[in-house]
Amino acid sequence: MPRLIILLALAGLAWWLWRHVSQKLTAGDTSRPSSSRSQQSSQKLVACEHCQVHIPEGDAYTDHDCGKTVYFCSPEHQTSWQQQRD
C-alpha cells in the first residue's frame, strides 16, 4: 500500500512537471506563426452594401461607386446592387 501511494505521488509530480515545462516552452516561442483566428480578428470589418452584414475586408467582394469602394458579402449581392444602380 505505501508503494502505491508513492507511485501515485511520483506520477502526479511527473504530470505536473510535464505541463509546467511545456507551458513555459510554448509561451517563450515567438517564432510560431499566429493562428488564423487571431489574424482574422485583426482584419478590418466592412458592411455589405446590400444586406449590411459585417465581413472581414479580405473576404469581401468590391466595386466602386463615385470613387468610393463598396463592399459585398457575396457575388450575388454585388450583382443585385449593380442591377439596382443601373
C-alpha positions in Angstrom: 0.0 0.0 0.0 2.7 2.6 0.8 4.4 1.8 -2.5 1.1 2.5 -4.4 0.9 5.9 -2.6 4.5 6.7 -3.5 3.9 5.6 -7.1 0.8 7.8 -7.4 2.6 10.8 -5.9 5.5 10.4 -8.4 3.1 10.1 -11.3 1.3 13.3 -10.2 4.6 15.1 -9.9 5.8 13.9 -13.3 2.5 15.1 -14.8 2.7 18.5 -13.2 6.3 18.9 -14.3 5.5 18.0 -17.9 2.6 20.5 -18.0 4.7 23.2 -16.4 7.7 22.8 -18.7 5.5 22.5 -21.9 3.7 25.7 -21.0 7.0 27.6 -20.4 8.4 26.3 -23.8 5.3 27.4 -25.8 5.0 30.8 -24.0 8.5 31.7 -25.0 8.3 30.6 -28.6 7.8 33.7 -30.7 8.8 32.1 -33.9 5.5 30.3 -34.2 3.0 31.9 -36.6 -0.1 33.2 -35.0 -3.3 31.3 -35.6 -5.7 32.1 -38.4 -8.3 33.1 -35.9 -6.2 35.8 -34.4 -5.2 37.0 -37.9 -8.8 37.1 -38.9 -9.8 39.1 -35.9 -7.2 41.8 -36.6 -8.7 42.4 -40.1 -11.0 45.4 -40.6 -14.7 44.5 -40.8 -16.8 46.1 -43.6 -20.5 46.1 -44.1 -22.1 44.6 -47.2 -23.8 47.4 -49.2 -26.8 45.1 -49.9 -27.6 43.4 -46.5 -25.3 45.3 -44.0 -23.7 42.0 -42.8 -20.2 42.7 -41.5 -17.4 40.6 -43.0 -13.6 40.8 -43.0 -12.3 43.2 -45.6 -10.1 40.5 -47.2 -13.2 38.2 -47.8 -15.4 41.0 -49.3 -16.2 41.5 -52.9 -15.7 45.0 -54.0 -17.0 47.6 -56.5 -16.5 51.3 -56.9 -19.2 54.0 -56.8 -18.2 57.6 -57.4 -14.6 56.9 -56.3 -15.8 55.1 -53.1 -15.1 51.4 -52.5 -18.3 49.5 -51.9 -18.1 46.0 -50.2 -20.3 43.0 -50.6 -20.6 39.6 -48.8 -21.3 37.6 -52.0 -21.2 38.0 -55.8 -25.0 37.7 -55.8 -25.3 40.8 -53.7 -22.8 42.6 -55.8 -24.7 41.7 -59.0 -28.0 42.7 -57.4 -26.6 46.1 -56.3 -25.2 46.7 -59.8 -28.6 46.0 -61.4 -30.4 48.3 -59.0 -27.8 51.0 -59.7 -28.3 50.8 -63.5 
